[in-house]
Amino acid sequence: MKAVVLDIDDHYRLTDVAEPTPGPGEVAIRVAYAGIQWGDVLVRDGHFQVPRPFVPGFEASGHIKKVGEGVDVNRVGQPVTALTTAGAYAEVVVAPAVLTLDVGTLPLRTAAGFGWGTPTAYDLVNAVAWVRPGDSVLIHAAAGGVGIPAAQFARLAGAGRVVGVVGSAARAVYATEFGYDQIVTRAEFPTALADERFDVILDPVGGQTRHANLHQLAPHGRLAVYGNISSYEPFLASVNDLLAEGKSLVTYNSSLLSQTHPERLADTARHALKLLISGQVRVDITAEYDLADLGTAVARLANAATHGKNILRVA
């Protein structure tokens, strides 16, 4: 089968590889589309130690082709979206059955855009930072694959004010389509927000931004950390200072959750998928690439030249 391989020289190559076979608790999916996400950048740049060469790709849509031991054979032929550990940039991928969800009549192109970002956004808003009616919410990377659904989920949770931070003026214009009350650029943050304080802040950025976020946090506010886009430098915070104002610093790792409690992540994904299918939220696919163009797609994502959700067309 055709697949894209990330080689030892950090280059992506379209080649032929053996078709994978599902093991116990797994399904094999004939891939229609695969989602492109920040994990691809982390793997390419060596932040995740994965033996190479290997087939990357962490989210896919398509139809179930085969099932492994313990999986209902009636799932064969089912249209699905899947969260995978690797291998989605190929004609066939193996995924955990528990993290492979029936999408019904949802177009497979849209289902590929669902990916890890949408359930991550749902959990951040509803389980980690616990947005309450009337809360003010600040979302960094507001025009990205997590930020766009997070703004919508925050509105559904009753947020009174939703503010986004983006990397450029062009991304600011784009993000205004998704329910933000105000958008500021990273260069303007935090000065443009003056003394405004937020009940919830979603931070995938790290570095000095994380320090600024603690300052912008209201008493009893929740700072939810789920990435390090800008820096991996250690972040130190005084628990005594947090306690004095009732502030909370919490983290979220969906990849770890998929390993420790996959059924919990699957439940989150089902709730988020239901809202997508019903039209209460939407994913916005802004670019579609061929398999051979994966290197270009990941480079554009790493260089902040994208917004919304990008996907790869496989079938």
Residue pairs with C-beta under 8 A, 6 or more apart in sequence:
1 16
1 17
1 18
1 19
1 90
1 91
1 92
2 14
2 15
2 16
2 90
2 91
2 291
3 14
3 15
3 16
3 17
3 55
3 87
3 89
3 90
3 91
4 12
4 13
4 14
4 15
4 55
4 56
4 57
4 89
4 90
4 291
4 292
4 294
5 12
5 13
5 14
5 15
5 17
5 53
5 54
5 55
6 12
6 43
6 44
6 52
6 53
6 54
6 55
6 56
7 13
7 52
7 53
8 52
8 53
10 44
11 295
12 294
12 295
12 298
14 291
14 292
17 55
17 90
19 28
19 91
19 92
20 28
20 87
20 92
20 93
20 94
21 28
21 66
21 68
21 94
22 28
22 66
22 67
22 68
22 71
22 94
23 68
23 69
23 94
24 68
24 69
24 70
25 68
25 69
25 70
25 71
25 96
25 97
25 98
26 67
26 68
26 71
26 94
26 95
26 96
26 97
27 64
27 65
27 66
27 67
27 68
27 71
27 75
27 80
27 82
27 94
27 95
27 96
27 97
27 100
28 64
28 65
28 66
28 67
28 68
28 92
28 93
28 94
29 60
29 62
29 63
29 64
29 65
29 80
29 82
29 92
29 93
29 94
29 95
29 100
30 62
30 63
30 64
30 65
30 91
30 92
30 315
31 60
31 61
31 62
31 88
31 90
31 91
31 92
31 93
31 314
31 315
32 60
32 61
32 62
32 63
32 108
32 109
32 112
32 313
32 314
32 315
33 60
33 61
33 62
33 108
33 109
33 111
33 112
33 288
33 311
33 312
33 313
33 314
33 315
34 57
34 59
34 60
34 61
34 88
34 89
34 93
34 112
34 311
34 312
34 314
35 58
35 59
35 60
35 88
35 112
35 113
35 114
35 115
35 116
35 117
35 145
35 309
35 310
35 311
35 312
36 289
36 294
36 297
36 298
36 301
36 309
36 310
36 311
36 312
37 58
37 59
37 115
37 116
37 117
37 145
37 301
38 144
38 145
38 204
38 227
38 229
38 301
39 48
39 58
39 116
39 255
40 56
40 57
40 58
40 298
40 301
41 298
41 301
41 302
42 48
43 50
43 56
44 56
44 298
44 302
45 302
47 232
50 56
50 86
54 86
55 86
55 87
55 89
55 90
56 86
56 87
56 88
56 89
57 84
57 86
57 87
57 88
57 89
57 90
57 93
57 312
58 83
58 84
58 85
58 86
58 88
58 115
58 116
59 81
59 82
59 83
59 84
59 88
59 112
59 114
59 115
59 116
60 81
60 82
60 84
60 88
60 93
60 95
60 112
60 314
61 79
61 80
61 81
61 82
61 103
61 108
61 109
61 111
61 112
61 114
62 79
62 80
62 82
62 93
62 108
62 314
62 315
63 77
63 78
63 79
63 80
64 75
64 76
64 77
64 78
64 80
64 100
65 76
65 92
66 76
67 73
67 75
67 76
67 97
68 97
70 97
71 97
75 97
75 102
78 102
79 102
79 103
79 104
79 106
79 108
79 111
80 100
80 101
80 102
80 103
80 111
81 100
81 101
81 103
81 106
81 111
81 112
81 114
81 115
81 273
82 88
82 93
82 95
82 96
82 99
82 100
82 101
83 95
83 96
83 99
83 100
83 115
83 116
83 119
83 258
83 265
83 269
84 93
84 94
84 95
84 96
84 99
85 95
85 96
85 258
87 93
87 94
89 291
89 294
89 312
89 314
90 314
91 314
91 315
96 258
96 262
98 262
98 263
98 266
99 258
99 262
99 265
99 266
99 269
101 266
101 269
101 270
101 273
103 111
103 114
103 273
103 277
104 277
106 273
106 276
106 277
109 285
109 288
109 311
110 276
110 283
110 285
112 285
112 311
113 283
113 284
113 285
113 309
113 311
114 269
114 272
114 273
114 276
114 283
115 145
115 309
116 254
116 255
117 144
117 145
117 146
117 149
117 283
117 309
118 149
118 269
118 272
118 273
118 276
118 281
118 283
119 254
119 265
119 268
119 269
119 272
120 146
120 226
120 252
120 254
121 146
121 147
121 148
121 149
121 150
121 153
121 272
122 149
122 153
122 268
122 269
122 271
122 272
122 275
123 252
123 254
123 268
124 146
124 150
124 153
124 202
124 224
124 226
124 252
125 131
125 137
125 150
125 153
125 154
125 157
125 200
125 202
126 153
126 157
126 271
127 268
128 222
128 224
128 226
128 250
128 252
129 137
129 200
129 201
129 202
129 222
129 224
129 250
130 200
130 222
131 137
131 153
131 154
131 157
131 158
131 159
131 199
131 200
132 157
132 158
132 199
133 157
133 158
133 159
133 160
134 158
134 159
134 160
135 154
135 157
135 158
135 159
135 160
135 199
135 200
136 159
136 160
136 161
136 162
136 163
136 196
136 197
136 198
136 199
136 200
136 218
137 154
137 159
137 161
137 162
137 163
137 198
137 199
137 200
137 201
137 202
138 163
138 164
138 165
138 193
138 198
138 200
138 201
138 202
138 213
138 216
139 147
139 150
139 151
139 154
139 162
139 163
139 164
139 165
139 180
139 201
139 202
140 147
140 164
140 165
140 201
140 202
140 203
140 204
140 205
140 209
140 213
141 147
141 165
141 166
141 167
141 204
141 205
141 229
142 148
142 151
142 164
142 165
142 166
142 171
142 175
142 180
142 183
143 164
143 166
143 167
143 171
143 172
143 174
143 175
143 307
143 308
144 307
144 308
145 308
145 309
146 202
146 204
146 226
147 164
147 175
147 202
148 175
148 178
148 283
148 284
148 308
148 309
149 272
149 281
149 283
150 202
151 162
151 164
151 175
151 178
151 179
151 180
152 178
152 179
152 280
152 281
152 282
153 272
153 275
153 281
154 162
154 179
154 200
155 162
155 179
156 275
156 280
156 281
159 200
161 181
162 179
162 180
162 181
163 180
163 181
163 182
163 183
163 184
163 193
163 196
163 198
164 172
164 175
164 180
164 182
164 183
164 184
165 183
165 184
165 185
165 186
165 189
166 172
166 175
166 183
166 184
166 185
166 186
167 185
167 186
167 304
168 185
168 304
169 185
170 307
171 185
171 304
171 307
172 183
172 184
172 185
174 307
174 308
175 183
175 307
176 183
177 284
178 284
184 192
184 193
186 209
189 209
189 212
190 212
190 215
190 216
193 216
196 216
197 216
197 217
197 218
197 219
197 221
198 216
198 217
198 218
198 221
199 218
199 220
199 221
199 222
200 221
200 222
200 224
201 213
201 216
201 217
201 221
201 222
201 223
201 224
202 224
202 226
203 209
203 210
203 213
203 223
203 224
203 225
203 226
203 227
204 225
204 226
204 227
204 228
204 229
205 227
205 228
205 229
205 230
205 231
206 225
206 227
206 228
206 229
206 230
206 231
206 232
206 233
206 235
207 228
207 230
207 231
207 233
207 235
208 231
209 230
210 223
210 225
210 235
211 235
213 223
214 223
214 237
214 247
214 249
217 223
217 245
217 247
219 245
219 246
219 247
220 245
220 246
220 247
221 247
221 248
222 247
222 248
222 250
223 247
223 248
223 249
223 250
224 250
224 251
224 252
225 249
225 250
225 251
225 252
226 251
226 252
226 253
226 254
237 249
241 247
242 248
242 249
254 265
257 264
257 265
258 265
272 281
275 281
276 282
276 283
283 308
283 309
284 308
284 309
285 308
285 309
285 310
285 311
286 306
286 307
286 308
286 309
286 310
287 297
287 300
287 306
287 308
287 310
287 311
288 310
288 311
288 312
288 313
289 296
289 297
289 310
289 311
289 312
289 313
290 312
290 313
291 312
291 313
291 314
293 312
294 312
297 310
297 312
300 306
300 310
301 310
